[in-house]
Amino acid sequence: MVKFTTEDIQKIKEAFFERLEEFIGDKSLIQWSKEIGIPSTTVTNWKLKRSLPKIEYCIVMSKKLGVTIDYLFGLEN
């Protein structure tokens, strides 16, 4: 079993929030969320760092964006 420290978890969260910003870019949250098929309120909560995505949304994003879930969370480059 892999064990993560509190510091590791914080880095993983921050990596996700940074990647999210990169993917959204100059688009509006509404436009981007429609493109990937995730409710804009959900994406807003991620952008405001209120929550992290459920596994279902991680899968949707990785497929639509052409990246791995590990990439989304900064576990690979």
mmCIF file of the N, C-alpha and C atoms, coordinates in Angstrom:
data_MODEL
# 
_entry.id   MODEL 
# 
loop_
_atom_site.group_PDB 
_atom_site.id 
_atom_site.type_symbol 
_atom_site.label_atom_id 
_atom_site.label_alt_id 
_atom_site.label_comp_id 
_atom_site.label_asym_id 
_atom_site.label_entity_id 
_atom_site.label_seq_id 
_atom_site.pdbx_PDB_ins_code 
_atom_site.Cartn_x 
_atom_site.Cartn_y 
_atom_site.Cartn_z 
_atom_site.occupancy 
_atom_site.B_iso_or_equiv 
_atom_site.pdbx_formal_charge 
_atom_site.auth_seq_id 
_atom_site.auth_comp_id 
_atom_site.auth_asym_id 
_atom_site.auth_atom_id 
_atom_site.pdbx_PDB_model_num 
ATOM 1   N N  . MET A 1 1  ? 0.840   -1.176 0.000   1.00 0.00 ? 1  MET A N  1 
ATOM 2   C CA . MET A 1 1  ? 0.000   0.000  0.000   1.00 0.00 ? 1  MET A CA 1 
ATOM 3   C C  . MET A 1 1  ? 0.889   1.245  0.000   1.00 0.00 ? 1  MET A C  1 
ATOM 4   N N  . VAL A 1 2  ? 0.523   2.198  -0.813  1.00 0.00 ? 2  VAL A N  1 
ATOM 5   C CA . VAL A 1 2  ? 1.244   3.466  -0.878  1.00 0.00 ? 2  VAL A CA 1 
ATOM 6   C C  . VAL A 1 2  ? 0.706   4.385  0.211   1.00 0.00 ? 2  VAL A C  1 
ATOM 7   N N  . LYS A 1 3  ? 1.611   4.999  0.935   1.00 0.00 ? 3  LYS A N  1 
ATOM 8   C CA . LYS A 1 3  ? 1.188   5.941  1.980   1.00 0.00 ? 3  LYS A CA 1 
ATOM 9   C C  . LYS A 1 3  ? 1.638   7.339  1.578   1.00 0.00 ? 3  LYS A C  1 
ATOM 10  N N  . PHE A 1 4  ? 0.738   8.282  1.721   1.00 0.00 ? 4  PHE A N  1 
ATOM 11  C CA . PHE A 1 4  ? 1.023   9.667  1.406   1.00 0.00 ? 4  PHE A CA 1 
ATOM 12  C C  . PHE A 1 4  ? 1.046   10.483 2.689   1.00 0.00 ? 4  PHE A C  1 
ATOM 13  N N  . THR A 1 5  ? 1.981   11.390 2.760   1.00 0.00 ? 5  THR A N  1 
ATOM 14  C CA . THR A 1 5  ? 2.020   12.311 3.888   1.00 0.00 ? 5  THR A CA 1 
ATOM 15  C C  . THR A 1 5  ? 1.030   13.443 3.628   1.00 0.00 ? 5  THR A C  1 
ATOM 16  N N  . THR A 1 6  ? 0.756   14.215 4.641   1.00 0.00 ? 6  THR A N  1 
ATOM 17  C CA . THR A 1 6  ? -0.103  15.390 4.482   1.00 0.00 ? 6  THR A CA 1 
ATOM 18  C C  . THR A 1 6  ? 0.491   16.333 3.437   1.00 0.00 ? 6  THR A C  1 
ATOM 19  N N  . GLU A 1 7  ? 1.806   16.461 3.452   1.00 0.00 ? 7  GLU A N  1 
ATOM 20  C CA . GLU A 1 7  ? 2.486   17.317 2.475   1.00 0.00 ? 7  GLU A CA 1 
ATOM 21  C C  . GLU A 1 7  ? 2.321   16.774 1.058   1.00 0.00 ? 7  GLU A C  1 
ATOM 22  N N  . ASP A 1 8  ? 2.423   15.456 0.890   1.00 0.00 ? 8  ASP A N  1 
ATOM 23  C CA . ASP A 1 8  ? 2.216   14.836 -0.426  1.00 0.00 ? 8  ASP A CA 1 
ATOM 24  C C  . ASP A 1 8  ? 0.813   15.122 -0.946  1.00 0.00 ? 8  ASP A C  1 
ATOM 25  N N  . ILE A 1 9  ? -0.160  14.970 -0.085  1.00 0.00 ? 9  ILE A N  1 
ATOM 26  C CA . ILE A 1 9  ? -1.553  15.188 -0.481  1.00 0.00 ? 9  ILE A CA 1 
ATOM 27  C C  . ILE A 1 9  ? -1.777  16.636 -0.885  1.00 0.00 ? 9  ILE A C  1 
ATOM 28  N N  . GLN A 1 10 ? -1.185  17.561 -0.152  1.00 0.00 ? 10 GLN A N  1 
ATOM 29  C CA . GLN A 1 10 ? -1.323  18.979 -0.494  1.00 0.00 ? 10 GLN A CA 1 
ATOM 30  C C  . GLN A 1 10 ? -0.705  19.266 -1.859  1.00 0.00 ? 10 GLN A C  1 
ATOM 31  N N  . LYS A 1 11 ? 0.448   18.667 -2.147  1.00 0.00 ? 11 LYS A N  1 
ATOM 32  C CA . LYS A 1 11 ? 1.093   18.855 -3.452  1.00 0.00 ? 11 LYS A CA 1 
ATOM 33  C C  . LYS A 1 11 ? 0.238   18.294 -4.583  1.00 0.00 ? 11 LYS A C  1 
ATOM 34  N N  . ILE A 1 12 ? -0.387  17.156 -4.334  1.00 0.00 ? 12 ILE A N  1 
ATOM 35  C CA . ILE A 1 12 ? -1.252  16.541 -5.339  1.00 0.00 ? 12 ILE A CA 1 
ATOM 36  C C  . ILE A 1 12 ? -2.457  17.435 -5.613  1.00 0.00 ? 12 ILE A C  1 
ATOM 37  N N  . LYS A 1 13 ? -3.054  17.962 -4.562  1.00 0.00 ? 13 LYS A N  1 
ATOM 38  C CA . LYS A 1 13 ? -4.192  18.873 -4.733  1.00 0.00 ? 13 LYS A CA 1 
ATOM 39  C C  . LYS A 1 13 ? -3.783  20.112 -5.517  1.00 0.00 ? 13 LYS A C  1 
ATOM 40  N N  . GLU A 1 14 ? -2.676  20.720 -5.138  1.00 0.00 ? 14 GLU A N  1 
ATOM 41  C CA . GLU A 1 14 ? -2.214  21.930 -5.828  1.00 0.00 ? 14 GLU A CA 1 
ATOM 42  C C  . GLU A 1 14 ? -1.901  21.642 -7.288  1.00 0.00 ? 14 GLU A C  1 
ATOM 43  N N  . ALA A 1 15 ? -1.332  20.479 -7.556  1.00 0.00 ? 15 ALA A N  1 
ATOM 44  C CA . ALA A 1 15 ? -1.034  20.109 -8.951  1.00 0.00 ? 15 ALA A CA 1 
ATOM 45  C C  . ALA A 1 15 ? -2.327  20.039 -9.755  1.00 0.00 ? 15 ALA A C  1 
ATOM 46  N N  . PHE A 1 16 ? -3.377  19.448 -9.173  1.00 0.00 ? 16 PHE A N  1 
ATOM 47  C CA . PHE A 1 16 ? -4.650  19.381 -9.886  1.00 0.00 ? 16 PHE A CA 1 
ATOM 48  C C  . PHE A 1 16 ? -5.171  20.775 -10.187 1.00 0.00 ? 16 PHE A C  1 
ATOM 49  N N  . PHE A 1 17 ? -5.156  21.649 -9.186  1.00 0.00 ? 17 PHE A N  1 
ATOM 50  C CA . PHE A 1 17 ? -5.678  22.993 -9.393  1.00 0.00 ? 17 PHE A CA 1 
ATOM 51  C C  . PHE A 1 17 ? -4.875  23.750 -10.449 1.00 0.00 ? 17 PHE A C  1 
ATOM 52  N N  . GLU A 1 18 ? -3.566  23.558 -10.489 1.00 0.00 ? 18 GLU A N  1 
ATOM 53  C CA . GLU A 1 18 ? -2.726  24.188 -11.514 1.00 0.00 ? 18 GLU A CA 1 
ATOM 54  C C  . GLU A 1 18 ? -3.041  23.631 -12.899 1.00 0.00 ? 18 GLU A C  1 
ATOM 55  N N  . ARG A 1 19 ? -3.184  22.308 -12.992 1.00 0.00 ? 19 ARG A N  1 
ATOM 56  C CA . ARG A 1 19 ? -3.500  21.695 -14.298 1.00 0.00 ? 19 ARG A CA 1 
ATOM 57  C C  . ARG A 1 19 ? -4.860  22.173 -14.780 1.00 0.00 ? 19 ARG A C  1 
ATOM 58  N N  . LEU A 1 20 ? -5.805  22.283 -13.865 1.00 0.00 ? 20 LEU A N  1 
ATOM 59  C CA . LEU A 1 20 ? -7.135  22.759 -14.228 1.00 0.00 ? 20 LEU A CA 1 
ATOM 60  C C  . LEU A 1 20 ? -7.047  24.138 -14.859 1.00 0.00 ? 20 LEU A C  1 
ATOM 61  N N  . GLU A 1 21 ? -6.287  25.033 -14.242 1.00 0.00 ? 21 GLU A N  1 
ATOM 62  C CA . GLU A 1 21 ? -6.098  26.384 -14.785 1.00 0.00 ? 21 GLU A CA 1 
ATOM 63  C C  . GLU A 1 21 ? -5.512  26.323 -16.200 1.00 0.00 ? 21 GLU A C  1 
ATOM 64  N N  . GLU A 1 22 ? -4.526  25.451 -16.389 1.00 0.00 ? 22 GLU A N  1 
ATOM 65  C CA . GLU A 1 22 ? -3.902  25.305 -17.709 1.00 0.00 ? 22 GLU A CA 1 
ATOM 66  C C  . GLU A 1 22 ? -4.919  24.853 -18.749 1.00 0.00 ? 22 GLU A C  1 
ATOM 67  N N  . PHE A 1 23 ? -5.726  23.854 -18.389 1.00 0.00 ? 23 PHE A N  1 
ATOM 68  C CA . PHE A 1 23 ? -6.693  23.325 -19.344 1.00 0.00 ? 23 PHE A CA 1 
ATOM 69  C C  . PHE A 1 23 ? -7.790  24.325 -19.669 1.00 0.00 ? 23 PHE A C  1 
ATOM 70  N N  . ILE A 1 24 ? -8.252  25.056 -18.691 1.00 0.00 ? 24 ILE A N  1 
ATOM 71  C CA . ILE A 1 24 ? -9.312  26.040 -18.936 1.00 0.00 ? 24 ILE A CA 1 
ATOM 72  C C  . ILE A 1 24 ? -8.760  27.189 -19.767 1.00 0.00 ? 24 ILE A C  1 
ATOM 73  N N  . GLY A 1 25 ? -7.549  27.623 -19.456 1.00 0.00 ? 25 GLY A N  1 
ATOM 74  C CA . GLY A 1 25 ? -6.916  28.701 -20.224 1.00 0.00 ? 25 GLY A CA 1 
ATOM 75  C C  . GLY A 1 25 ? -7.759  29.952 -20.255 1.00 0.00 ? 25 GLY A C  1 
ATOM 76  N N  . ASP A 1 26 ? -7.974  30.473 -21.462 1.00 0.00 ? 26 ASP A N  1 
ATOM 77  C CA . ASP A 1 26 ? -8.723  31.709 -21.641 1.00 0.00 ? 26 ASP A CA 1 
ATOM 78  C C  . ASP A 1 26 ? -10.229 31.495 -21.787 1.00 0.00 ? 26 ASP A C  1 
ATOM 79  N N  . LYS A 1 27 ? -10.653 30.248 -21.776 1.00 0.00 ? 27 LYS A N  1 
ATOM 80  C CA . LYS A 1 27 ? -12.073 29.960 -21.948 1.00 0.00 ? 27 LYS A CA 1 
ATOM 81  C C  . LYS A 1 27 ? -12.843 30.281 -20.667 1.00 0.00 ? 27 LYS A C  1 
ATOM 82  N N  . SER A 1 28 ? -14.126 30.522 -20.822 1.00 0.00 ? 28 SER A N  1 
ATOM 83  C CA . SER A 1 28 ? -14.966 30.708 -19.633 1.00 0.00 ? 28 SER A CA 1 
ATOM 84  C C  . SER A 1 28 ? -15.206 29.333 -19.012 1.00 0.00 ? 28 SER A C  1 
ATOM 85  N N  . LEU A 1 29 ? -15.501 29.335 -17.726 1.00 0.00 ? 29 LEU A N  1 
ATOM 86  C CA . LEU A 1 29 ? -15.803 28.074 -17.050 1.00 0.00 ? 29 LEU A CA 1 
ATOM 87  C C  . LEU A 1 29 ? -16.983 27.366 -17.698 1.00 0.00 ? 29 LEU A C  1 
ATOM 88  N N  . ILE A 1 30 ? -17.989 28.138 -18.070 1.00 0.00 ? 30 ILE A N  1 
ATOM 89  C CA . ILE A 1 30 ? -19.181 27.558 -18.683 1.00 0.00 ? 30 ILE A CA 1 
ATOM 90  C C  . ILE A 1 30 ? -18.826 26.898 -20.007 1.00 0.00 ? 30 ILE A C  1 
ATOM 91  N N  . GLN A 1 31 ? -18.059 27.599 -20.832 1.00 0.00 ? 31 GLN A N  1 
ATOM 92  C CA . GLN A 1 31 ? -17.664 27.055 -22.135 1.00 0.00 ? 31 GLN A CA 1 
ATOM 93  C C  . GLN A 1 31 ? -16.846 25.777 -21.946 1.00 0.00 ? 31 GLN A C  1 
ATOM 94  N N  . TRP A 1 32 ? -15.849 25.824 -21.071 1.00 0.00 ? 32 TRP A N  1 
ATOM 95  C CA . TRP A 1 32 ? -14.982 24.670 -20.870 1.00 0.00 ? 32 TRP A CA 1 
ATOM 96  C C  . TRP A 1 32 ? -15.752 23.488 -20.306 1.00 0.00 ? 32 TRP A C  1 
ATOM 97  N N  . SER A 1 33 ? -16.622 23.752 -19.336 1.00 0.00 ? 33 SER A N  1 
ATOM 98  C CA . SER A 1 33 ? -17.382 22.655 -18.732 1.00 0.00 ? 33 SER A CA 1 
ATOM 99  C C  . SER A 1 33 ? -18.323 22.009 -19.744 1.00 0.00 ? 33 SER A C  1 
ATOM 100 N N  . LYS A 1 34 ? -18.899 22.799 -20.629 1.00 0.00 ? 34 LYS A N  1 
ATOM 101 C CA . LYS A 1 34 ? -19.755 22.234 -21.679 1.00 0.00 ? 34 LYS A CA 1 
ATOM 102 C C  . LYS A 1 34 ? -18.944 21.370 -22.623 1.00 0.00 ? 34 LYS A C  1 
ATOM 103 N N  . GLU A 1 35 ? -17.740 21.818 -22.973 1.00 0.00 ? 35 GLU A N  1 
ATOM 104 C CA . GLU A 1 35 ? -16.880 21.068 -23.888 1.00 0.00 ? 35 GLU A CA 1 
ATOM 105 C C  . GLU A 1 35 ? -16.522 19.691 -23.333 1.00 0.00 ? 35 GLU A C  1 
ATOM 106 N N  . ILE A 1 36 ? -16.317 19.602 -22.031 1.00 0.00 ? 36 ILE A N  1 
ATOM 107 C CA . ILE A 1 36 ? -15.929 18.307 -21.478 1.00 0.00 ? 36 ILE A CA 1 
ATOM 108 C C  . ILE A 1 36 ? -17.090 17.549 -20.844 1.00 0.00 ? 36 ILE A C  1 
ATOM 109 N N  . GLY A 1 37 ? -18.253 18.192 -20.753 1.00 0.00 ? 37 GLY A N  1 
ATOM 110 C CA . GLY A 1 37 ? -19.445 17.511 -20.267 1.00 0.00 ? 37 GLY A CA 1 
ATOM 111 C C  . GLY A 1 37 ? -19.548 17.375 -18.756 1.00 0.00 ? 37 GLY A C  1 
ATOM 112 N N  . ILE A 1 38 ? -19.053 18.368 -18.050 1.00 0.00 ? 38 ILE A N  1 
ATOM 113 C CA . ILE A 1 38 ? -19.127 18.379 -16.591 1.00 0.00 ? 38 ILE A CA 1 
ATOM 114 C C  . ILE A 1 38 ? -19.862 19.660 -16.183 1.00 0.00 ? 38 ILE A C  1 
ATOM 115 N N  . PRO A 1 39 ? -20.787 19.577 -15.222 1.00 0.00 ? 39 PRO A N  1 
ATOM 116 C CA . PRO A 1 39 ? -21.547 20.774 -14.826 1.00 0.00 ? 39 PRO A CA 1 
ATOM 117 C C  . PRO A 1 39 ? -20.640 21.940 -14.418 1.00 0.00 ? 39 PRO A C  1 
ATOM 118 N N  . SER A 1 40 ? -21.001 23.132 -14.836 1.00 0.00 ? 40 SER A N  1 
ATOM 119 C CA . SER A 1 40 ? -20.177 24.311 -14.540 1.00 0.00 ? 40 SER A CA 1 
ATOM 120 C C  . SER A 1 40 ? -20.080 24.591 -13.047 1.00 0.00 ? 40 SER A C  1 
ATOM 121 N N  . THR A 1 41 ? -21.117 24.248 -12.291 1.00 0.00 ? 41 THR A N  1 
ATOM 122 C CA . THR A 1 41 ? -21.043 24.450 -10.838 1.00 0.00 ? 41 THR A CA 1 
ATOM 123 C C  . THR A 1 41 ? -19.967 23.556 -10.220 1.00 0.00 ? 41 THR A C  1 
ATOM 124 N N  . THR A 1 42 ? -19.822 22.376 -10.758 1.00 0.00 ? 42 THR A N  1 
ATOM 125 C CA . THR A 1 42 ? -18.791 21.448 -10.282 1.00 0.00 ? 42 THR A CA 1 
ATOM 126 C C  . THR A 1 42 ? -17.409 22.004 -10.587 1.00 0.00 ? 42 THR A C  1 
ATOM 127 N N  . VAL A 1 43 ? -17.219 22.464 -11.821 1.00 0.00 ? 43 VAL A N  1 
ATOM 128 C CA . VAL A 1 43 ? -15.925 23.028 -12.217 1.00 0.00 ? 43 VAL A CA 1 
ATOM 129 C C  . VAL A 1 43 ? -15.623 24.283 -11.398 1.00 0.00 ? 43 VAL A C  1 
ATOM 130 N N  . THR A 1 44 ? -16.630 25.081 -11.130 1.00 0.00 ? 44 THR A N  1 
ATOM 131 C CA . THR A 1 44 ? -16.442 26.277 -10.303 1.00 0.00 ? 44 THR A CA 1 
ATOM 132 C C  . THR A 1 44 ? -15.928 25.895 -8.919  1.00 0.00 ? 44 THR A C  1 
ATOM 133 N N  . ASN A 1 45 ? -16.493 24.865 -8.331  1.00 0.00 ? 45 ASN A N  1 
ATOM 134 C CA . ASN A 1 45 ? -16.032 24.419 -7.015  1.00 0.00 ? 45 ASN A CA 1 
ATOM 135 C C  . ASN A 1 45 ? -14.572 23.959 -7.055  1.00 0.00 ? 45 ASN A C  1 
ATOM 136 N N  . TRP A 1 46 ? -14.167 23.331 -8.142  1.00 0.00 ? 46 TRP A N  1 
ATOM 137 C CA . TRP A 1 46 ? -12.755 22.934 -8.282  1.00 0.00 ? 46 TRP A CA 1 
ATOM 138 C C  . TRP A 1 46 ? -11.886 24.168 -8.400  1.00 0.00 ? 46 TRP A C  1 
ATOM 139 N N  . LYS A 1 47 ? -12.323 25.102 -9.244  1.00 0.00 ? 47 LYS A N  1 
ATOM 140 C CA . LYS A 1 47 ? -11.524 26.306 -9.480  1.00 0.00 ? 47 LYS A CA 1 
ATOM 141 C C  . LYS A 1 47 ? -11.352 27.114 -8.199  1.00 0.00 ? 47 LYS A C  1 
ATOM 142 N N  . LEU A 1 48 ? -12.370 27.128 -7.365  1.00 0.00 ? 48 LEU A N  1 
ATOM 143 C CA . LEU A 1 48 ? -12.312 27.847 -6.098  1.00 0.00 ? 48 LEU A CA 1 
ATOM 144 C C  . LEU A 1 48 ? -11.677 27.004 -4.984  1.00 0.00 ? 48 LEU A C  1 
ATOM 145 N N  . LYS A 1 49 ? -11.191 25.829 -5.345  1.00 0.00 ? 49 LYS A N  1 
ATOM 146 C CA . LYS A 1 49 ? -10.514 24.899 -4.420  1.00 0.00 ? 49 LYS A CA 1 
ATOM 147 C C  . LYS A 1 49 ? -11.422 24.448 -3.279  1.00 0.00 ? 49 LYS A C  1 
ATOM 148 N N  . ARG A 1 50 ? -12.698 24.345 -3.587  1.00 0.00 ? 50 ARG A N  1 
ATOM 149 C CA . ARG A 1 50 ? -13.670 23.875 -2.594  1.00 0.00 ? 50 ARG A CA 1 
ATOM 150 C C  . ARG A 1 50 ? -13.753 22.360 -2.555  1.00 0.00 ? 50 ARG A C  1 
ATOM 151 N N  . SER A 1 51 ? -13.421 21.739 -3.688  1.00 0.00 ? 51 SER A N  1 
ATOM 152 C CA . SER A 1 51 ? -13.515 20.284 -3.768  1.00 0.00 ? 51 SER A CA 1 
ATOM 153 C C  . SER A 1 51 ? -12.592 19.752 -4.852  1.00 0.00 ? 51 SER A C  1 
ATOM 154 N N  . LEU A 1 52 ? -12.461 18.444 -4.863  1.00 0.00 ? 52 LEU A N  1 
ATOM 155 C CA . LEU A 1 52 ? -11.701 17.734 -5.884  1.00 0.00 ? 52 LEU A CA 1 
ATOM 156 C C  . LEU A 1 52 ? -12.687 16.865 -6.664  1.00 0.00 ? 52 LEU A C  1 
ATOM 157 N N  . PRO A 1 53 ? -12.334 16.488 -7.880  1.00 0.00 ? 53 PRO A N  1 
ATOM 158 C CA . PRO A 1 53 ? -13.268 15.706 -8.687  1.00 0.00 ? 53 PRO A CA 1 
ATOM 159 C C  . PRO A 1 53 ? -13.446 14.271 -8.194  1.00 0.00 ? 53 PRO A C  1 
ATOM 160 N N  . LYS A 1 54 ? -14.645 13.762 -8.379  1.00 0.00 ? 54 LYS A N  1 
ATOM 161 C CA . LYS A 1 54 ? -14.931 12.349 -8.153  1.00 0.00 ? 54 LYS A CA 1 
ATOM 162 C C  . LYS A 1 54 ? -14.223 11.556 -9.247  1.00 0.00 ? 54 LYS A C  1 
ATOM 163 N N  . ILE A 1 55 ? -14.022 10.289 -9.011  1.00 0.00 ? 55 ILE A N  1 
ATOM 164 C CA . ILE A 1 55 ? -13.309 9.453  -9.977  1.00 0.00 ? 55 ILE A CA 1 
ATOM 165 C C  . ILE A 1 55 ? -13.988 9.479  -11.351 1.00 0.00 ? 55 ILE A C  1 
ATOM 166 N N  . GLU A 1 56 ? -15.315 9.535  -11.381 1.00 0.00 ? 56 GLU A N  1 
ATOM 167 C CA . GLU A 1 56 ? -16.028 9.564  -12.660 1.00 0.00 ? 56 GLU A CA 1 
ATOM 168 C C  . GLU A 1 56 ? -15.621 10.784 -13.490 1.00 0.00 ? 56 GLU A C  1 
ATOM 169 N N  . TYR A 1 57 ? -15.489 11.931 -12.818 1.00 0.00 ? 57 TYR A N  1 
ATOM 170 C CA . TYR A 1 57 ? -15.093 13.141 -13.530 1.00 0.00 ? 57 TYR A CA 1 
ATOM 171 C C  . TYR A 1 57 ? -13.620 13.088 -13.914 1.00 0.00 ? 57 TYR A C  1 
ATOM 172 N N  . CYS A 1 58 ? -12.804 12.439 -13.100 1.00 0.00 ? 58 CYS A N  1 
ATOM 173 C CA . CYS A 1 58 ? -11.384 12.272 -13.459 1.00 0.00 ? 58 CYS A CA 1 
ATOM 174 C C  . CYS A 1 58 ? -11.270 11.479 -14.758 1.00 0.00 ? 58 CYS A C  1 
ATOM 175 N N  . ILE A 1 59 ? -12.075 10.433 -14.870 1.00 0.00 ? 59 ILE A N  1 
ATOM 176 C CA . ILE A 1 59 ? -12.058 9.604  -16.072 1.00 0.00 ? 59 ILE A CA 1 
ATOM 177 C C  . ILE A 1 59 ? -12.520 10.412 -17.278 1.00 0.00 ? 59 ILE A C  1 
ATOM 178 N N  . VAL A 1 60 ? -13.612 11.146 -17.114 1.00 0.00 ? 60 VAL A N  1 
ATOM 179 C CA . VAL A 1 60 ? -14.131 11.977 -18.218 1.00 0.00 ? 60 VAL A CA 1 
ATOM 180 C C  . VAL A 1 60 ? -13.064 12.979 -18.665 1.00 0.00 ? 60 VAL A C  1 
ATOM 181 N N  . MET A 1 61 ? -12.464 13.688 -17.709 1.00 0.00 ? 61 MET A N  1 
ATOM 182 C CA . MET A 1 61 ? -11.456 14.689 -18.069 1.00 0.00 ? 61 MET A CA 1 
ATOM 183 C C  . MET A 1 61 ? -10.257 14.052 -18.746 1.00 0.00 ? 61 MET A C  1 
ATOM 184 N N  . SER A 1 62 ? -9.775  12.939 -18.229 1.00 0.00 ? 62 SER A N  1 
ATOM 185 C CA . SER A 1 62 ? -8.588  12.328 -18.816 1.00 0.00 ? 62 SER A CA 1 
ATOM 186 C C  . SER A 1 62 ? -8.859  11.892 -20.254 1.00 0.00 ? 62 SER A C  1 
ATOM 187 N N  . LYS A 1 63 ? -10.026 11.337 -20.503 1.00 0.00 ? 63 LYS A N  1 
ATOM 188 C CA . LYS A 1 63 ? -10.366 10.914 -21.864 1.00 0.00 ? 63 LYS A CA 1 
ATOM 189 C C  . LYS A 1 63 ? -10.557 12.109 -22.799 1.00 0.00 ? 63 LYS A C  1 
ATOM 190 N N  . LYS A 1 64 ? -11.317 13.104 -22.346 1.00 0.00 ? 64 LYS A N  1 
ATOM 191 C CA . LYS A 1 64 ? -11.590 14.273 -23.194 1.00 0.00 ? 64 LYS A CA 1 
ATOM 192 C C  . LYS A 1 64 ? -10.335 15.106 -23.448 1.00 0.00 ? 64 LYS A C  1 
ATOM 193 N N  . LEU A 1 65 ? -9.437  15.168 -22.455 1.00 0.00 ? 65 LEU A N  1 
ATOM 194 C CA . LEU A 1 65 ? -8.243  16.007 -22.577 1.00 0.00 ? 65 LEU A CA 1 
ATOM 195 C C  . LEU A 1 65 ? -7.033  15.242 -23.110 1.00 0.00 ? 65 LEU A C  1 
ATOM 196 N N  . GLY A 1 66 ? -7.165  13.933 -23.219 1.00 0.00 ? 66 GLY A N  1 
ATOM 197 C CA . GLY A 1 66 ? -6.081  13.119 -23.753 1.00 0.00 ? 66 GLY A CA 1 
ATOM 198 C C  . GLY A 1 66 ? -4.877  13.005 -22.822 1.00 0.00 ? 66 GLY A C  1 
ATOM 199 N N  . VAL A 1 67 ? -5.141  12.964 -21.530 1.00 0.00 ? 67 VAL A N  1 
ATOM 200 C CA . VAL A 1 67 ? -4.070  12.824 -20.537 1.00 0.00 ? 67 VAL A CA 1 
ATOM 201 C C  . VAL A 1 67 ? -4.461  11.717 -19.558 1.00 0.00 ? 67 VAL A C  1 
ATOM 202 N N  . THR A 1 68 ? -3.507  11.310 -18.743 1.00 0.00 ? 68 THR A N  1 
ATOM 203 C CA . THR A 1 68 ? -3.802  10.308 -17.727 1.00 0.00 ? 68 THR A CA 1 
ATOM 204 C C  . THR A 1 68 ? -4.306  10.985 -16.455 1.00 0.00 ? 68 THR A C  1 
ATOM 205 N N  . ILE A 1 69 ? -4.941  10.207 -15.616 1.00 0.00 ? 69 ILE A N  1 
ATOM 206 C CA . ILE A 1 69 ? -5.375  10.722 -14.320 1.00 0.00 ? 69 ILE A CA 1 
ATOM 207 C C  . ILE A 1 69 ? -4.147  11.099 -13.500 1.00 0.00 ? 69 ILE A C  1 
ATOM 208 N N  . ASP A 1 70 ? -3.083  10.320 -13.606 1.00 0.00 ? 70 ASP A N  1 
ATOM 209 C CA . ASP A 1 70 ? -1.840  10.674 -12.906 1.00 0.00 ? 70 ASP A CA 1 
ATOM 210 C C  . ASP A 1 70 ? -1.351  12.053 -13.333 1.00 0.00 ? 70 ASP A C  1 
ATOM 211 N N  . TYR A 1 71 ? -1.476  12.361 -14.619 1.00 0.00 ? 71 TYR A N  1 
ATOM 212 C CA . TYR A 1 71 ? -1.072  13.684 -15.091 1.00 0.00 ? 71 TYR A CA 1 
ATOM 213 C C  . TYR A 1 71 ? -1.949  14.769 -14.470 1.00 0.00 ? 71 TYR A C  1 
ATOM 214 N N  . LEU A 1 72 ? -3.241  14.534 -14.411 1.00 0.00 ? 72 LEU A N  1 
ATOM 215 C CA . LEU A 1 72 ? -4.155  15.524 -13.838 1.00 0.00 ? 72 LEU A CA 1 
ATOM 216 C C  . LEU A 1 72 ? -3.757  15.916 -12.412 1.00 0.00 ? 72 LEU A C  1 
ATOM 217 N N  . PHE A 1 73 ? -3.211  14.959 -11.674 1.00 0.00 ? 73 PHE A N  1 
ATOM 218 C CA . PHE A 1 73 ? -2.869  15.203 -10.278 1.00 0.00 ? 73 PHE A CA 1 
ATOM 219 C C  . PHE A 1 73 ? -1.363  15.385 -10.037 1.00 0.00 ? 73 PHE A C  1 
ATOM 220 N N  . GLY A 1 74 ? -0.622  15.584 -11.118 1.00 0.00 ? 74 GLY A N  1 
ATOM 221 C CA . GLY A 1 74 ? 0.790   15.891 -10.981 1.00 0.00 ? 74 GLY A CA 1 
ATOM 222 C C  . GLY A 1 74 ? 1.664   14.717 -10.601 1.00 0.00 ? 74 GLY A C  1 
ATOM 223 N N  . LEU A 1 75 ? 1.175   13.503 -10.782 1.00 0.00 ? 75 LEU A N  1 
ATOM 224 C CA . LEU A 1 75 ? 1.975   12.327 -10.449 1.00 0.00 ? 75 LEU A CA 1 
ATOM 225 C C  . LEU A 1 75 ? 2.861   11.889 -11.611 1.00 0.00 ? 75 LEU A C  1 
ATOM 226 N N  . GLU A 1 76 ? 2.650   12.488 -12.761 1.00 0.00 ? 76 GLU A N  1 
ATOM 227 C CA . GLU A 1 76 ? 3.525   12.281 -13.917 1.00 0.00 ? 76 GLU A CA 1 
ATOM 228 C C  . GLU A 1 76 ? 3.507   13.554 -14.755 1.00 0.00 ? 76 GLU A C  1 
ATOM 229 N N  . ASN A 1 77 ? 4.540   13.721 -15.543 1.00 0.00 ? 77 ASN A N  1 
ATOM 230 C CA . ASN A 1 77 ? 4.640   14.922 -16.387 1.00 0.00 ? 77 ASN A CA 1 
ATOM 231 C C  . ASN A 1 77 ? 4.267   14.637 -17.812 1.00 0.00 ? 77 ASN A C  1 
# 
